[in-house]
């Protein structure tokens, strides 16, 4: 009897450990406890996912989390691959708040490392749709306090002597800033403030934006007899 009980207990335990559970269509909710997926026996978060590949040769990509969202119906609802809402309302709390925190490490040689990689494209032209905006990354930051607000904060550290270090690299298209830009300073007072040396092959200064139209072939120049009184009135020639 004891042997049978032990065998039954072991079989039940093994089934619970090594079996897989599949959920079909529907909604499932867990009000308490933590859920761990992968090799995590004791998850310390509401949802803890651990993915590892210890094989010598891997033929497939490895994703910690893979999200695929699709909408084929004709409606005006937004579609999110992932949506994160983070809130802390305790006024006595001093900890930081992260909507999304990403940490990527690599100890392999010749492997590109991306902290965050985002790819966005729009192929609605196949449906003769009007042009739509495409954002590879969209950041909106708002604060009602007096502290600094960063839409994007980038800090890069590299091996001393390495000149190929980029806090940001933009290729193609236009780069527009509606505000003030400071180089070598944190709080610029004008549209472009540089504390340091500027090196340029050519500098063009135009007091009136778009004044190059006077060089167009069809532009009608002021006759000299009409221009001459302006010199005697506004300019003194010595």
KAHUCOR-V290751 format. One record per residue. N is the residue number from 1. PHI is phi in radians with two decimals (none if undefined). NEAR is the number of other C-alpha atoms within 8 Angstrom. D_FIRST is the distance of its C-alpha to the first C-alpha in whole Angstrom. Layout:
n->(N | N)
phi->(PHI | PHI)
near->(NEAR | NEAR)
d_first->(D_FIRST | D_FIRST)
This chain:
n->(1 | 2 | 3 | 4 | 5 | 6 | 7 | 8 | 9 | 10 | 11 | 12 | 13 | 14 | 15 | 16 | 17 | 18 | 19 | 20 | 21 | 22 | 23 | 24 | 25 | 26 | 27 | 28 | 29 | 30 | 31 | 32 | 33 | 34 | 35 | 36 | 37 | 38 | 39 | 40 | 41 | 42 | 43 | 44 | 45 | 46 | 47 | 48 | 49 | 50 | 51 | 52 | 53 | 54 | 55 | 56 | 57 | 58 | 59 | 60 | 61 | 62 | 63 | 64 | 65 | 66 | 67 | 68 | 69 | 70 | 71 | 72 | 73 | 74 | 75 | 76 | 77 | 78 | 79 | 80 | 81 | 82 | 83 | 84 | 85 | 86 | 87 | 88 | 89 | 90 | 91 | 92 | 93 | 94 | 95 | 96 | 97 | 98 | 99 | 100 | 101 | 102 | 103 | 104 | 105 | 106 | 107 | 108 | 109 | 110 | 111 | 112 | 113 | 114 | 115 | 116 | 117 | 118 | 119 | 120 | 121 | 122 | 123 | 124 | 125 | 126 | 127 | 128 | 129 | 130 | 131 | 132 | 133 | 134 | 135 | 136 | 137 | 138 | 139 | 140 | 141 | 142 | 143 | 144 | 145 | 146 | 147 | 148 | 149 | 150 | 151 | 152 | 153 | 154 | 155 | 156 | 157 | 158 | 159 | 160 | 161 | 162 | 163 | 164 | 165 | 166 | 167 | 168 | 169 | 170 | 171 | 172 | 173 | 174 | 175 | 176 | 177 | 178 | 179 | 180 | 181 | 182 | 183 | 184 | 185 | 186 | 187 | 188 | 189 | 190 | 191 | 192 | 193 | 194 | 195 | 196 | 197 | 198 | 199 | 200 | 201 | 202 | 203 | 204 | 205 | 206 | 207 | 208 | 209 | 210 | 211 | 212 | 213 | 214 | 215 | 216 | 217 | 218 | 219 | 220 | 221 | 222 | 223 | 224 | 225 | 226 | 227 | 228 | 229 | 230 | 231 | 232 | 233 | 234 | 235 | 236 | 237 | 238)
phi->(none | -1.12 | -1.13 | -1.14 | -1.11 | -1.11 | -1.11 | -1.12 | -1.10 | -1.12 | -1.12 | -1.14 | -1.11 | -1.12 | -1.13 | -1.19 | -1.40 | -1.75 | -1.40 | -2.00 | -2.01 | -2.04 | -1.90 | -1.53 | -1.04 | 2.57 | -2.12 | -2.22 | -2.30 | -2.13 | -1.48 | -2.38 | 1.49 | -2.03 | -2.02 | -2.03 | -2.11 | 1.75 | -1.68 | -1.78 | -1.39 | -2.23 | -1.13 | -1.86 | -2.42 | -0.98 | -2.36 | -2.10 | -2.12 | -2.21 | -2.14 | -2.52 | -2.32 | -1.70 | -1.26 | -1.16 | -2.12 | -1.91 | -1.82 | -2.08 | -1.18 | -2.09 | -2.09 | -1.17 | -2.42 | -2.15 | -2.14 | -2.30 | -2.12 | -2.46 | -2.43 | -1.98 | -1.58 | -1.52 | -2.61 | -1.81 | -1.30 | -1.33 | -2.18 | -2.08 | -1.22 | -2.74 | -2.30 | -2.13 | -2.12 | -2.19 | -2.51 | -2.42 | -1.95 | -1.33 | -1.25 | -1.63 | -1.46 | -1.97 | -1.36 | -1.40 | -2.17 | -2.07 | -1.20 | -2.63 | -2.11 | -2.22 | -2.31 | -2.17 | -2.27 | -2.59 | -2.02 | -1.71 | -1.48 | 1.29 | -2.00 | -1.22 | -2.14 | -2.07 | -1.17 | -2.51 | -2.18 | -2.26 | -2.27 | -2.37 | -2.64 | -2.29 | -1.98 | -1.23 | -1.12 | -1.16 | -1.83 | 0.97 | -1.47 | -1.15 | -1.03 | -2.17 | -1.29 | -2.23 | -2.00 | -1.17 | -2.64 | -2.19 | -2.18 | -2.26 | -2.17 | -2.50 | -2.52 | -1.83 | -1.78 | -1.56 | -1.33 | -1.09 | -2.18 | -2.00 | -1.22 | -2.42 | -2.09 | -2.22 | -2.33 | -2.14 | -2.21 | -2.50 | -1.11 | -0.98 | 1.62 | -1.47 | -1.53 | -1.59 | -2.15 | -2.19 | -1.28 | -2.73 | -2.31 | -2.07 | -2.20 | 1.42 | 1.32 | -2.08 | -2.09 | -2.00 | -2.24 | -1.82 | 2.84 | -2.10 | -2.01 | -2.11 | -2.03 | 1.48 | -2.51 | -1.56 | -2.16 | -1.23 | -1.69 | -2.18 | -1.05 | -2.42 | -2.17 | -2.11 | -1.81 | 2.69 | -1.81 | -1.96 | -2.07 | -2.59 | -1.40 | -2.74 | -2.26 | -2.00 | -2.09 | -2.27 | -1.22 | -1.94 | -1.06 | 1.50 | -1.32 | -1.20 | -1.16 | -1.20 | -1.65 | -1.20 | -1.13 | -1.54 | -1.37 | -1.57 | -1.35 | -1.26 | -1.05 | -1.10 | -1.15 | -1.47 | -1.43 | -1.03 | -1.06 | -1.16 | -1.17 | -1.26 | -1.56 | -1.90 | -2.24 | -2.01 | -1.77 | -2.01)
near->(4 | 5 | 6 | 7 | 8 | 8 | 8 | 8 | 8 | 8 | 8 | 8 | 8 | 9 | 8 | 7 | 6 | 6 | 7 | 4 | 4 | 4 | 5 | 4 | 4 | 5 | 4 | 4 | 4 | 5 | 4 | 4 | 6 | 10 | 9 | 12 | 9 | 7 | 7 | 10 | 5 | 5 | 11 | 6 | 7 | 8 | 9 | 12 | 10 | 10 | 9 | 5 | 6 | 4 | 5 | 4 | 4 | 7 | 4 | 4 | 5 | 6 | 6 | 7 | 5 | 5 | 6 | 5 | 7 | 5 | 5 | 4 | 4 | 4 | 4 | 4 | 4 | 4 | 7 | 6 | 7 | 5 | 5 | 6 | 5 | 7 | 5 | 5 | 4 | 5 | 4 | 4 | 5 | 4 | 4 | 4 | 7 | 6 | 7 | 5 | 5 | 6 | 5 | 7 | 5 | 6 | 4 | 5 | 4 | 4 | 6 | 4 | 7 | 6 | 7 | 5 | 5 | 6 | 5 | 7 | 6 | 7 | 5 | 7 | 9 | 6 | 5 | 6 | 7 | 5 | 5 | 5 | 4 | 7 | 6 | 8 | 5 | 5 | 6 | 5 | 7 | 5 | 7 | 4 | 4 | 5 | 5 | 4 | 7 | 6 | 7 | 5 | 5 | 6 | 5 | 7 | 5 | 6 | 5 | 4 | 4 | 7 | 4 | 4 | 8 | 6 | 7 | 5 | 5 | 5 | 4 | 4 | 4 | 4 | 5 | 4 | 6 | 4 | 5 | 11 | 10 | 11 | 10 | 7 | 9 | 6 | 5 | 11 | 6 | 7 | 8 | 9 | 12 | 10 | 7 | 6 | 5 | 5 | 4 | 5 | 4 | 4 | 5 | 4 | 4 | 7 | 5 | 5 | 5 | 6 | 8 | 6 | 7 | 7 | 6 | 7 | 4 | 4 | 8 | 4 | 5 | 6 | 6 | 6 | 6 | 8 | 9 | 8 | 8 | 9 | 9 | 8 | 6 | 6 | 7 | 6 | 3 | 2)
d_first->(0 | 4 | 5 | 5 | 6 | 9 | 10 | 11 | 12 | 14 | 15 | 17 | 18 | 20 | 21 | 23 | 24 | 26 | 26 | 30 | 31 | 34 | 36 | 39 | 42 | 42 | 42 | 39 | 40 | 38 | 39 | 37 | 35 | 36 | 36 | 35 | 36 | 36 | 35 | 35 | 32 | 33 | 36 | 39 | 41 | 41 | 41 | 40 | 40 | 40 | 41 | 41 | 42 | 42 | 43 | 46 | 48 | 47 | 49 | 48 | 50 | 47 | 47 | 46 | 46 | 48 | 50 | 51 | 53 | 55 | 57 | 59 | 61 | 64 | 64 | 65 | 62 | 61 | 58 | 56 | 54 | 53 | 54 | 53 | 54 | 54 | 55 | 56 | 57 | 57 | 61 | 60 | 58 | 59 | 57 | 58 | 57 | 56 | 56 | 55 | 54 | 54 | 54 | 54 | 54 | 54 | 54 | 55 | 59 | 61 | 59 | 60 | 58 | 59 | 58 | 58 | 60 | 61 | 62 | 64 | 66 | 68 | 68 | 69 | 73 | 71 | 72 | 75 | 74 | 76 | 76 | 73 | 72 | 69 | 68 | 66 | 65 | 66 | 66 | 67 | 67 | 68 | 69 | 70 | 71 | 73 | 71 | 71 | 70 | 69 | 68 | 67 | 67 | 67 | 67 | 67 | 66 | 67 | 68 | 71 | 74 | 72 | 75 | 73 | 71 | 71 | 70 | 71 | 72 | 74 | 75 | 77 | 78 | 79 | 78 | 79 | 79 | 80 | 81 | 82 | 81 | 81 | 81 | 81 | 81 | 78 | 80 | 83 | 86 | 87 | 86 | 86 | 86 | 86 | 86 | 87 | 88 | 89 | 89 | 91 | 93 | 94 | 94 | 96 | 97 | 98 | 99 | 98 | 95 | 96 | 100 | 100 | 101 | 105 | 104 | 104 | 106 | 107 | 107 | 111 | 112 | 114 | 118 | 120 | 122 | 120 | 118 | 121 | 121 | 118 | 119 | 122 | 120 | 116 | 117 | 120 | 121 | 122)
